[in-house]
């Protein structure tokens, strides 16, 4: 069977050979993988295509801190061990965002609505009481609410692509509920998989102060995204 006929994990290609599996096992035992060991948070939300804001895709972020003002995240289509890497996101503080020039700022999006609406979650580990984890998650949201993200996706899994085809797509975030048709259904289905409730999270995060969003951010909703 050819690679074009044999589909594994929704990606075009043949299953891993025994040789590849052995090489993976050996590399895992002998190499350090320092950068990925710094990943300290798994965040789940939805990204919008700047080129077509009617399209959105679920995004699992695996993030690490470069410093107090800069984070970098690998974006996967699922939390499974064989998930597809579909993009990257950089997150910076509002202080750094204000140092960017006007054209650059248009490429970045805010996280205020994601946090306050309950759309953005930090899936909890199995076995830990929900209440304890949500306390930690809510404290994390206090930091995320004020930062800006710049995201590119390379694999358009929402349209069924079996390989990462075409150029990178700039992605944005939702800033209002009415921008996302079927918001409750979309987030509710995600919540059902993670044992979460965006409504409960929305209530729990009500105390978090909404920072002022820079006028240059979230350009997809202002008519001149690039």
C-alpha positions in Angstrom: 0.0 0.0 0.0 1.4 3.4 -0.9 1.9 6.4 1.4 -0.9 8.2 -0.4 -3.3 5.4 0.5 -2.3 4.5 4.0 -3.5 7.2 6.5 -2.2 7.2 10.1 -3.6 9.6 12.7 -5.3 11.6 9.9 -1.8 12.3 8.5 -0.7 10.9 5.1 2.0 8.3 5.4 2.8 4.8 6.4 2.9 3.5 10.0 6.2 3.7 11.9 8.5 0.8 11.0 10.1 -1.3 13.7 13.4 0.4 12.9 11.9 3.9 13.5 10.3 2.8 16.7 13.7 1.4 18.0 15.5 4.6 17.0 12.8 6.7 18.8 13.3 4.6 21.9 17.0 4.9 21.8 16.9 8.7 21.3 14.5 9.1 24.2 16.8 7.2 26.5 20.0 8.9 25.4 19.2 12.5 24.6 18.3 15.4 26.9 15.5 17.3 25.0 16.2 20.3 27.1 13.9 22.9 25.3 10.8 20.7 25.5 11.5 19.8 29.1 10.9 23.5 29.9 7.3 23.3 28.9 5.3 24.1 32.0 1.7 24.7 30.9 -0.9 23.1 28.6 -3.5 25.7 27.5 -6.5 24.9 25.3 -8.5 27.5 23.3 -9.6 28.2 19.7 -7.8 30.2 17.0 -9.4 32.2 14.2 -7.9 32.5 10.7 -7.0 36.2 10.1 -7.6 35.5 6.4 -11.1 34.0 7.1 -12.5 34.7 10.6 -15.4 32.4 9.9 -13.0 29.5 10.3 -11.6 28.5 13.7 -9.7 25.6 15.0 -9.1 24.1 18.4 -5.5 24.6 19.6 -3.6 22.8 22.4 -0.7 25.0 23.5 2.3 23.6 25.3 4.2 26.6 26.6 7.4 27.5 28.3 8.8 30.8 29.6 11.9 32.4 28.1 11.7 35.0 30.7 9.0 36.9 32.7 7.9 38.8 29.6 8.1 36.2 26.8 6.5 32.8 26.4 6.7 30.4 23.5 4.2 27.7 22.7 4.0 24.6 20.5 0.5 24.2 19.1 -0.9 20.7 18.6 -4.3 19.5 17.3 -4.9 17.4 20.3 -3.3 16.4 23.6 -2.6 12.8 22.4 1.0 11.6 22.3 0.8 11.3 18.5 -0.8 14.7 17.9 0.1 16.8 14.9 2.2 19.9 15.4 0.1 22.5 13.6 1.6 25.9 14.7 3.5 28.1 17.1 2.5 31.0 19.3 4.7 33.6 21.0 3.2 35.5 24.0 4.6 38.8 25.3 3.8 41.2 28.1 1.9 44.4 27.4 5.1 46.3 28.3 6.9 44.6 25.4 3.9 44.9 23.1 3.9 48.7 23.4 7.5 48.8 22.1 6.6 47.2 18.8 5.9 49.4 15.7 2.4 49.9 14.6 2.5 47.4 11.7 4.0 44.7 13.9 1.3 45.2 16.6 -1.4 44.4 14.0 -0.2 40.8 13.9 -0.9 40.2 17.6 -4.0 39.4 19.5 -5.3 39.9 23.0 -6.4 37.1 25.5 -8.9 39.1 27.6 -12.0 37.5 26.1 -10.5 34.0 26.1 -9.8 34.3 29.8 -12.9 36.1 31.0 -15.4 34.0 28.9 -13.9 30.7 30.1 -12.9 29.7 26.6 -9.2 29.4 27.6 -8.6 26.5 30.0 -5.6 24.8 31.5 -6.6 21.1 31.4 -6.0 19.4 34.8 -4.1 16.3 35.5 -6.0 13.1 36.2 -6.6 12.3 39.8 -6.3 15.8 41.2 -9.5 17.3 42.7 -11.1 19.8 40.3 -11.3 22.5 42.9 -7.6 22.4 43.7 -6.6 22.5 40.1 -9.0 25.3 39.2 -7.4 27.5 41.9 -4.0 27.1 40.2 -5.6 27.6 36.8 -7.3 30.8 37.9 -4.0 32.2 39.2 -2.5 31.5 35.8 -5.3 33.3 34.1 -4.5 36.4 36.1 -1.2 36.6 34.2 -2.5 35.5 30.8 -5.3 38.0 30.6 -2.9 40.9 30.0 -0.5 39.4 27.5 -0.5 39.4 23.7 0.0 36.5 21.3 1.4 36.2 17.8 0.3 32.9 16.2 1.0 31.1 12.9 -0.5 27.8 11.9 1.2 25.6 9.3 -1.3 22.7 9.1 -4.9 23.4 8.2 -6.4 20.4 9.9 -9.8 22.0 10.0 -10.2 21.6 6.3 -9.0 18.0 6.4 -5.4 18.5 5.1 -3.4 15.3 5.5 -0.1 17.2 5.3 1.0 20.8 6.2 0.1 22.3 2.8 0.6 25.9 1.7 2.1 28.9 3.5 1.7 29.8 7.2 -1.6 31.3 8.3 -1.7 34.1 10.7 -4.2 33.3 13.5 -6.2 35.5 15.9 -8.4 35.1 18.9 -12.1 35.8 19.5 -12.8 39.0 21.3 -16.6 38.7 21.6 -19.0 35.8 21.9 -21.1 36.8 18.9 -18.0 36.4 16.7 -18.2 32.6 17.2 -21.5 31.1 15.8 -22.6 28.3 18.2 -20.2 29.5 20.9 -21.9 27.5 23.7 -22.0 24.3 21.6 -18.4 24.6 20.4 -17.0 25.3 23.9 -19.4 22.9 25.5 -18.2 20.0 23.3 -14.6 20.8 24.2 -15.5 21.0 27.9 -17.2 17.6 27.8 -13.9 16.0 26.7 -11.9 17.7 29.4 -14.5 17.5 32.2 -14.6 21.3 32.4 -17.3 24.0 32.4 -16.6 27.4 30.7 -19.6 28.9 32.6 -18.1 27.9 36.0 -14.7 29.2 34.9 -16.3 32.5 33.7 -17.9 32.9 37.2 -14.7 32.0 39.0 -12.7 34.5 36.9 -15.2 37.4 37.3 -12.9 39.1 39.8 -10.0 39.3 37.3 -9.6 42.9 36.2 -9.8 43.4 32.4 -6.8 45.3 31.2 -7.1 47.9 28.5 -6.5 46.3 25.1 -4.2 48.2 22.8 -6.1 49.6 19.8 -3.7 48.0 17.3 -4.3 44.4 18.5 -7.0 42.1 17.2 -7.0 43.7 13.7 -9.0 40.8 12.2 -12.1 42.3 13.9 -11.3 45.9 12.8 -11.3 45.4 9.0 -7.5 45.6 8.2 -5.8 42.5 9.5 -2.6 41.5 7.7 
